[in-house]
Amino acid sequence: MRADVQDQIISILAREAVMDPADVHPEMSLDELGLDSLGLVEVIFAIEETFDIAVPFNANEPSQSEFDISSVGAIVRAVERLLGGLAPAPAAA
């Protein structure tokens, strides 16, 4: 993981979860951060704006999306793949 991408995503997630960025860790799930579906939409919009990328429209449907939102680290890896011009890897079952 590139530290700059990870730091920016953690900052976005922490802001939306009203947490200190130091308390957000790569292994944490969105549930652990206390983010609901509206919070997830805000996070996705912020990620798209920050990185000038398009997150797949069905990112919140794990069974139908290639953009893994199962954890902070998974989001970082998916964004890195989009930034690298690669399609996101499918989520592990």
C-alpha positions as CSV (number, residue, x, y, z in Angstrom):
1,M,0.0,0.0,0.0
2,R,1.2,3.5,-0.8
3,A,1.3,5.5,2.4
4,D,-0.1,8.6,0.7
5,V,-3.1,6.9,-0.6
6,Q,-3.7,5.0,2.6
7,D,-3.3,8.3,4.7
8,Q,-5.8,10.1,2.5
9,I,-8.4,7.3,2.6
10,I,-8.0,7.0,6.4
11,S,-8.5,10.7,6.7
12,I,-11.7,10.5,4.6
13,L,-13.0,7.6,6.6
14,A,-12.1,9.2,9.9
15,R,-13.8,12.4,9.0
16,E,-17.0,10.6,8.0
17,A,-16.9,8.4,11.1
18,V,-16.1,11.3,13.4
19,M,-12.9,9.6,14.6
20,D,-9.3,10.5,15.0
21,P,-7.4,9.2,12.0
22,A,-4.9,7.5,14.4
23,D,-7.8,5.3,15.5
24,V,-8.5,4.0,12.0
25,H,-6.6,0.9,11.0
26,P,-6.4,-1.1,7.8
27,E,-8.0,-4.2,9.2
28,M,-11.2,-2.3,10.4
29,S,-14.5,-2.8,8.7
30,L,-16.9,0.0,7.8
31,D,-19.2,-1.5,10.6
32,E,-16.4,-1.1,13.1
33,L,-16.1,2.5,12.0
34,G,-19.8,3.0,12.5
35,L,-20.5,4.0,8.9
36,D,-24.0,3.4,7.6
37,S,-25.1,3.4,3.9
38,L,-25.3,7.2,3.8
39,G,-21.8,7.4,5.3
40,L,-20.5,5.0,2.7
41,V,-22.0,7.2,-0.1
42,E,-20.2,10.2,1.4
43,V,-16.9,8.3,1.6
44,I,-17.2,7.1,-2.0
45,F,-17.9,10.6,-3.2
46,A,-14.9,12.0,-1.3
47,I,-12.7,9.2,-2.6
48,E,-13.8,9.9,-6.2
49,E,-13.2,13.7,-5.8
50,T,-9.9,13.3,-4.0
51,F,-8.3,10.8,-6.4
52,D,-10.2,11.8,-9.6
53,I,-11.5,8.3,-10.1
54,A,-14.8,6.6,-10.6
55,V,-15.8,4.0,-8.1
56,P,-18.0,1.3,-9.6
57,F,-21.7,2.1,-9.0
58,N,-22.3,-1.2,-7.2
59,A,-19.4,-0.9,-4.7
60,N,-21.9,-1.3,-1.8
61,E,-23.0,-4.7,-3.1
62,P,-20.1,-7.1,-2.4
63,S,-21.5,-10.0,-4.4
64,Q,-21.8,-7.8,-7.5
65,S,-18.9,-5.5,-7.3
66,E,-15.2,-5.7,-8.0
67,F,-14.5,-2.8,-5.7
68,D,-13.9,-4.4,-2.2
69,I,-15.2,-2.3,0.7
70,S,-14.8,-5.1,3.3
71,S,-12.2,-3.2,5.2
72,V,-10.1,0.0,5.2
73,G,-7.2,-1.8,3.7
74,A,-9.4,-3.4,1.0
75,I,-10.6,0.1,0.0
76,V,-7.0,1.3,-0.1
77,R,-6.0,-1.6,-2.4
78,A,-9.1,-1.1,-4.7
79,V,-8.3,2.7,-5.0
80,E,-4.7,1.9,-5.8
81,R,-5.8,-0.5,-8.5
82,L,-8.0,2.2,-10.0
83,L,-5.2,4.7,-9.9
84,G,-2.9,2.2,-11.6
85,G,-5.5,1.8,-14.4
86,L,-6.2,-1.8,-13.4
87,A,-9.6,-3.2,-12.7
88,P,-10.2,-3.9,-9.0
89,A,-9.6,-7.4,-7.9
90,P,-12.7,-9.4,-6.9
91,A,-13.5,-9.6,-3.2
92,A,-12.5,-12.8,-1.5
93,A,-15.5,-14.9,-0.6
